[in-house]
Amino acid sequence: MTITITAFERSPDGGKGLARDTRVRWALEEVRQPYEVRFVSFARMKAPDHLAIHPFGQIPTYEEGSLSLFETGSIVFHLAEQHAGLLPKDRNARARAITWMFAALNTVEPPILELTTARIFEADKPWSEARLPLVKDRVRSRLDSLSAHLGVADWLDDAFSAGDLLMVSVLLRLRMSGILDEYQNLAAYVARGEARPAYIRAFAAQFAINAPPG
């Protein structure tokens, strides 16, 4: 059965790999599963047929036969469960990898998204200048803990897993802020993720659609 995902018809980030379909593309490349992409506009995401798959009118979605999924964590977990390459075989290591998937999306990403909101959508507010340092401090608090755990290791728990895939994807959102560069081991960790052949293929695929004409 053909796998079909949805992605922005024109991504707001211009192909920098920050749109969430890149996470799903990366997972598909890691487990070597071919897929097709249905591109949707912002208006199309609010159409009834898309809302039937993603009730919140966002991307990405995942369709395979009669199965329809939304939310990147759910999609990546499904792929990791169905195909070798993203979860360890050892029972305890597998449970730890899944825990890191949750940590990436539930613990580390929320303050990073808050920073994005503060820098882009709230910059013109009279209280923005006073609030921004507080938001950055909340991000740094999470990165302090993550950096301490990672130490000098290559990955979060021995071998690369779906937990690393999601964590790297989340941390990539910090690149423009400069905060990631304050943590040498985390910056190197993200660079290792970006150097994986599967990530390179995923990034190239989404960039080919979103890159401005040259």
Contacts in CASP RR format, 6 or more apart in sequence:
PFRMAT RR
TARGET T0000
AUTHOR 0000-0000-0000
METHOD contacts of the structure
MODEL  1
MTITITAFERSPDGGKGLARDTRVRWALEEVRQPYEVRFVSFARMKAPDH
LAIHPFGQIPTYEEGSLSLFETGSIVFHLAEQHAGLLPKDRNARARAITW
MFAALNTVEPPILELTTARIFEADKPWSEARLPLVKDRVRSRLDSLSAHL
GVADWLDDAFSAGDLLMVSVLLRLRMSGILDEYQNLAAYVARGEARPAYI
RAFAAQFAINAPPG
1 64 0 8 1.000
1 65 0 8 1.000
2 34 0 8 1.000
2 35 0 8 1.000
2 36 0 8 1.000
2 64 0 8 1.000
2 65 0 8 1.000
3 28 0 8 1.000
3 33 0 8 1.000
3 34 0 8 1.000
3 35 0 8 1.000
3 36 0 8 1.000
3 62 0 8 1.000
3 63 0 8 1.000
3 64 0 8 1.000
4 35 0 8 1.000
4 36 0 8 1.000
4 37 0 8 1.000
4 38 0 8 1.000
4 62 0 8 1.000
4 63 0 8 1.000
4 64 0 8 1.000
5 21 0 8 1.000
5 24 0 8 1.000
5 25 0 8 1.000
5 28 0 8 1.000
5 35 0 8 1.000
5 36 0 8 1.000
5 37 0 8 1.000
5 38 0 8 1.000
5 60 0 8 1.000
5 61 0 8 1.000
5 62 0 8 1.000
5 63 0 8 1.000
5 75 0 8 1.000
6 21 0 8 1.000
6 37 0 8 1.000
6 38 0 8 1.000
6 39 0 8 1.000
6 40 0 8 1.000
6 50 0 8 1.000
6 53 0 8 1.000
6 54 0 8 1.000
6 59 0 8 1.000
6 60 0 8 1.000
6 61 0 8 1.000
7 19 0 8 1.000
7 21 0 8 1.000
7 37 0 8 1.000
7 38 0 8 1.000
7 39 0 8 1.000
7 40 0 8 1.000
7 59 0 8 1.000
7 60 0 8 1.000
7 206 0 8 1.000
7 209 0 8 1.000
8 19 0 8 1.000
8 21 0 8 1.000
8 39 0 8 1.000
8 40 0 8 1.000
8 42 0 8 1.000
8 59 0 8 1.000
8 210 0 8 1.000
9 39 0 8 1.000
9 40 0 8 1.000
9 41 0 8 1.000
9 44 0 8 1.000
10 41 0 8 1.000
10 210 0 8 1.000
11 17 0 8 1.000
11 18 0 8 1.000
11 19 0 8 1.000
11 206 0 8 1.000
11 209 0 8 1.000
11 210 0 8 1.000
12 19 0 8 1.000
13 19 0 8 1.000
13 210 0 8 1.000
14 210 0 8 1.000
14 211 0 8 1.000
14 212 0 8 1.000
15 206 0 8 1.000
15 207 0 8 1.000
15 209 0 8 1.000
15 210 0 8 1.000
15 211 0 8 1.000
17 172 0 8 1.000
17 203 0 8 1.000
17 206 0 8 1.000
17 207 0 8 1.000
18 172 0 8 1.000
18 173 0 8 1.000
19 59 0 8 1.000
19 206 0 8 1.000
20 58 0 8 1.000
20 59 0 8 1.000
20 60 0 8 1.000
20 72 0 8 1.000
20 169 0 8 1.000
21 37 0 8 1.000
21 59 0 8 1.000
21 60 0 8 1.000
21 206 0 8 1.000
22 169 0 8 1.000
22 202 0 8 1.000
22 203 0 8 1.000
22 206 0 8 1.000
23 60 0 8 1.000
23 72 0 8 1.000
23 73 0 8 1.000
23 76 0 8 1.000
23 165 0 8 1.000
23 166 0 8 1.000
23 169 0 8 1.000
24 60 0 8 1.000
24 62 0 8 1.000
24 72 0 8 1.000
24 75 0 8 1.000
24 76 0 8 1.000
24 79 0 8 1.000
25 35 0 8 1.000
25 201 0 8 1.000
25 202 0 8 1.000
25 205 0 8 1.000
25 206 0 8 1.000
26 165 0 8 1.000
26 169 0 8 1.000
26 198 0 8 1.000
26 199 0 8 1.000
26 202 0 8 1.000
26 203 0 8 1.000
27 75 0 8 1.000
27 76 0 8 1.000
27 79 0 8 1.000
27 80 0 8 1.000
27 86 0 8 1.000
27 162 0 8 1.000
27 165 0 8 1.000
28 34 0 8 1.000
28 35 0 8 1.000
28 79 0 8 1.000
28 202 0 8 1.000
29 197 0 8 1.000
29 198 0 8 1.000
29 199 0 8 1.000
29 201 0 8 1.000
29 202 0 8 1.000
30 85 0 8 1.000
30 86 0 8 1.000
30 165 0 8 1.000
30 196 0 8 1.000
30 198 0 8 1.000
31 79 0 8 1.000
31 80 0 8 1.000
31 82 0 8 1.000
31 83 0 8 1.000
31 84 0 8 1.000
31 85 0 8 1.000
31 86 0 8 1.000
32 83 0 8 1.000
33 79 0 8 1.000
33 83 0 8 1.000
37 205 0 8 1.000
37 209 0 8 1.000
39 209 0 8 1.000
40 50 0 8 1.000
40 59 0 8 1.000
44 50 0 8 1.000
45 54 0 8 1.000
45 57 0 8 1.000
45 58 0 8 1.000
45 59 0 8 1.000
46 57 0 8 1.000
50 57 0 8 1.000
50 61 0 8 1.000
51 57 0 8 1.000
52 68 0 8 1.000
53 61 0 8 1.000
53 63 0 8 1.000
53 68 0 8 1.000
53 70 0 8 1.000
54 61 0 8 1.000
54 70 0 8 1.000
55 70 0 8 1.000
56 70 0 8 1.000
58 70 0 8 1.000
60 70 0 8 1.000
60 72 0 8 1.000
60 75 0 8 1.000
61 68 0 8 1.000
61 69 0 8 1.000
61 70 0 8 1.000
62 68 0 8 1.000
62 69 0 8 1.000
62 70 0 8 1.000
62 75 0 8 1.000
62 78 0 8 1.000
63 69 0 8 1.000
69 75 0 8 1.000
69 78 0 8 1.000
72 105 0 8 1.000
72 166 0 8 1.000
72 169 0 8 1.000
73 101 0 8 1.000
73 105 0 8 1.000
73 166 0 8 1.000
76 86 0 8 1.000
76 101 0 8 1.000
76 162 0 8 1.000
76 165 0 8 1.000
76 166 0 8 1.000
77 98 0 8 1.000
77 101 0 8 1.000
77 162 0 8 1.000
79 86 0 8 1.000
80 86 0 8 1.000
80 87 0 8 1.000
80 161 0 8 1.000
80 162 0 8 1.000
81 87 0 8 1.000
86 97 0 8 1.000
86 161 0 8 1.000
86 162 0 8 1.000
86 165 0 8 1.000
87 94 0 8 1.000
87 97 0 8 1.000
87 98 0 8 1.000
87 161 0 8 1.000
87 162 0 8 1.000
88 94 0 8 1.000
88 97 0 8 1.000
88 158 0 8 1.000
88 159 0 8 1.000
88 161 0 8 1.000
93 157 0 8 1.000
93 158 0 8 1.000
93 159 0 8 1.000
96 157 0 8 1.000
97 157 0 8 1.000
97 161 0 8 1.000
97 162 0 8 1.000
97 163 0 8 1.000
98 162 0 8 1.000
98 163 0 8 1.000
100 156 0 8 1.000
100 157 0 8 1.000
100 161 0 8 1.000
100 163 0 8 1.000
100 164 0 8 1.000
100 166 0 8 1.000
100 167 0 8 1.000
101 162 0 8 1.000
101 163 0 8 1.000
101 166 0 8 1.000
103 163 0 8 1.000
103 167 0 8 1.000
104 163 0 8 1.000
104 166 0 8 1.000
104 167 0 8 1.000
104 169 0 8 1.000
104 170 0 8 1.000
105 166 0 8 1.000
105 170 0 8 1.000
107 142 0 8 1.000
108 142 0 8 1.000
108 143 0 8 1.000
108 146 0 8 1.000
108 167 0 8 1.000
108 170 0 8 1.000
108 171 0 8 1.000
109 170 0 8 1.000
109 173 0 8 1.000
111 135 0 8 1.000
111 138 0 8 1.000
111 139 0 8 1.000
111 141 0 8 1.000
111 142 0 8 1.000
112 139 0 8 1.000
112 142 0 8 1.000
112 170 0 8 1.000
112 171 0 8 1.000
112 173 0 8 1.000
112 174 0 8 1.000
113 173 0 8 1.000
114 135 0 8 1.000
114 138 0 8 1.000
114 139 0 8 1.000
115 135 0 8 1.000
115 136 0 8 1.000
115 139 0 8 1.000
115 174 0 8 1.000
115 177 0 8 1.000
115 179 0 8 1.000
116 173 0 8 1.000
118 128 0 8 1.000
118 131 0 8 1.000
118 132 0 8 1.000
118 135 0 8 1.000
119 132 0 8 1.000
119 177 0 8 1.000
122 128 0 8 1.000
122 131 0 8 1.000
125 131 0 8 1.000
136 177 0 8 1.000
136 179 0 8 1.000
139 174 0 8 1.000
139 177 0 8 1.000
139 179 0 8 1.000
140 179 0 8 1.000
140 182 0 8 1.000
143 179 0 8 1.000
143 180 0 8 1.000
143 182 0 8 1.000
143 183 0 8 1.000
143 186 0 8 1.000
146 167 0 8 1.000
146 186 0 8 1.000
147 183 0 8 1.000
147 185 0 8 1.000
147 186 0 8 1.000
149 156 0 8 1.000
150 156 0 8 1.000
150 185 0 8 1.000
150 186 0 8 1.000
150 189 0 8 1.000
151 185 0 8 1.000
152 185 0 8 1.000
154 160 0 8 1.000
154 189 0 8 1.000
154 192 0 8 1.000
155 161 0 8 1.000
155 164 0 8 1.000
155 189 0 8 1.000
155 192 0 8 1.000
156 163 0 8 1.000
156 164 0 8 1.000
156 167 0 8 1.000
160 193 0 8 1.000
160 196 0 8 1.000
164 193 0 8 1.000
168 189 0 8 1.000
168 190 0 8 1.000
168 193 0 8 1.000
168 194 0 8 1.000
168 199 0 8 1.000
171 180 0 8 1.000
171 186 0 8 1.000
171 189 0 8 1.000
171 190 0 8 1.000
172 190 0 8 1.000
172 194 0 8 1.000
174 180 0 8 1.000
175 190 0 8 1.000
180 186 0 8 1.000
180 187 0 8 1.000
180 190 0 8 1.000
181 187 0 8 1.000
193 199 0 8 1.000
194 200 0 8 1.000
194 203 0 8 1.000
END
